[in-house]
Every structure is written in structure tokens, then in C-alpha cells.
Amino acid sequence: MLCSKRMALFGIVMAVAGPLWAAEPVKVPLSTTVTTGDRNVYYLSPTLSYAGSKSFRLSDAKPTETITLGGVECVMRTEVSTKKVGGGLFSSARAETVYKLIIKTPTQELTFDDTSVNKPLEFTLDNGRKYVLGVNIHSYSDKASDSCCHLNLVSVQTGKIGQTPITYMEPGFDGGIAVGESTGTYRLFQSVSKYIGTPEGIFEIQGFAQDASELTLLAYSGPTASIEVSMPRGYSGPVVLTSADAGMTVTVNGTATVIPGSYTVQTALLSTATQVQGAGMPAVKVEAGGKQVVTLSGPKVLEFQTALVDGKVNIKPSEILMKGQAGETYKRVSYDAAKPPEVYLNTDGKTVLLGKMAFG
């Protein structure tokens, strides 16, 4: 916000705008919000389909690993044991491998196992800040080596810039910051950059408190421009654009005010099931006071590589990409894991199943 000063110069009274450095930093308090239950949503980041989760095969997990939660270093380790399951008058008990995931904070020790699903555990930092974690341990087969662990951050930090809600996710969980109200099942996060755009204006991010309890901003009052996103027919949703030279990442749903620079599409959420990745799309340069339109053309072609194997054309379904004419890649956010899309090849009047497609 610019302040007004009055000063006398050669007997003439003039009104001048205060300098940018006169602007006061804006302090945005953040509070912990648990995202389980009715408020549960799936978080999407510019780099991952599902943010807020660390996944690893338990058999490959390190004996101990250091992770940072709420600005505090914690030690994570796994323990493996066996237990007897079943058995009776006409059958013998079988041995079953049991994995435990243990996270030790400076003041607590949290233990997760296969009975901890949907039972989030809470730990408290020294200053009273709370973080809530959930763990889902499951196996893709009967082999113990296939057991997989998903460590989920089931709490986020929320606050408001003016009247605009913001959501901040622990950076160690590949999250970021989301601007605006949460709607629908999926929530699109943008990476944290130097500048952030909101309906309240553009702000420079001065930094987060180590425990994510507060965000410090500085109002931006330099030159601006406008970017509009044109959607394919039947689609709508937020698009994350980023500019290295402007130092700004912005989520656009229609039109947004930005700092002049060259912008590229990072990702977009065009429906409850469709995510777009912008790698391959050309940058759009927008000048001060000007306006540019970024166009997503919609899925038009399938892109894939072929190889000749034993005299036959070989195509890997998992490597088939659905591309738009603007260069964007369309990916499925979700589908029935038991029924992934199948790919068929029709040649000489014969249809052959090549395999299953790997969307999302």
C-alpha cells in the first residue's frame, strides 16, 4: 500500500507517493488444519500427481532416515517382525511379516503399523504447534518384499491474505502453496516462488517461520500485466504458470494479474480426473501493461515410440502419451486401479490387445 506525504518545495505544496521501501511487511498467521474425515482432499503438486505423501517399499527402506517435519529433524526407522496368523483344529498357523514405521521427534515417538490405517497420529512441537501424520501400509502381493508404505501428511497450515484463503503444505512432502477456496476432491498446489499472486494483489514472499506458524509478505507495486487461460471445450479449472525471469508462480482460473515476464504452464487440473503437464509447451512473454492468452488445445493425438521386435511392431502401452496441439500432456488423476485403460492395435482387420495404459 502506498502512503501519501506532503512536502514544501520552493513554496509549492506537492503530494507525492511514498517509496516502495516504506511499505510495511504483512504478517499472515497460519494454523494447523487436519484434512482427514469429511474435509479430506487429494493434493496435487506441479511435480507429482499426489503431493503430501512419501512412498517407499518397506523392504528397501533405510534402517534409519532423517526427515524434517515442522522445521524439526526427526528420525524415521522401520522394524520387521513376524506373527502367527490363523491356525486351528485342521490347519496350522502361518507366519506373516509385520512392518512397523517409527518416527522419533525430540519429544515423542510415533509408531505406525498395518493397523494404523485411518488412525492419524499427532505430534506436538515445543511451542505447541501440532502436526498430524497418517500411514497406509499395504502389499501388492503375498510377497513381504512387495509391502509398501505411504507416509501421509494429513494436516496443512492455513491462513488468509486479506480475505483470500491460503493453504501451505510441508515442503518435505513435495507440496507448496494453494491460493483460494478448496473446492472438489482435488486441490492444486503451486510451488513457492519469490512472488505470489492473489485477488488482493501481488506479494513478495519474505519467508515462512521455521515451524510454518507465520508467513511474511511485502506488497508489490511495480509494473503488471495480464494473462488469460483459454480452456478446451468441456474443461475448466486452475492452471499453474511460472516465470523464472519474473520470479513468480501463479494459479490462473480465467484471468490473472502477473509481473511482466515469460511464463510457461507447469500443470493444470481441468476436471476431477484430468491433470495437464505443460512440459513441451512454448513460453508466453507478456509485456508491462499488456495481455497474453495461453491456450490449451485439448487432447488430440497419441504420442508413442515403436520398435521392431522379432519382425513385429512393438509398442509399450505404459509409454503412450496423450498430447494436445499446444504441446501439453494430458494425464488421468485417478481411475479404477483394477481396470486401467487398455490399448489395442488394429491392423489388417485384426484387433490385438497391447497392454494397459499408465495414466496418472
Buried (B, 14 or more C-beta within 10 A) or exposed (E): EEEEEEEEEEEEEEEEEEEEEEBEEBEBEBEBBBBBEEEEBBBBBBEBBBBBBBEBEBBEBEEEBEBEBBBBEBBBBBEEEEEEEEEEEEEEEEEBBBBBBBBBBEEEEBEBBBEBBEEBBBBEBEEEBEBBBBBBBEBEEEEBEEBBBBBBBBBBBBBEBEEBBBBBBBBEBBBBBBBBEBEEEBBBBBBBBBBBBBEBBBBBBEEBBEBBBBBBBBBBBEEBBBBEBEBBEEBEBBBBBBBEEBBBBBBBBEEBBBBBBBBBBBBBBBBEBBBBBBEBBEBBBBEEEEEBEBBBBBBEEEEBEEEEEEEEEEBBBEEBBBBBEBBBBBBBBBEEEEEBBEBEEEEEEEEEEBBEBBBB
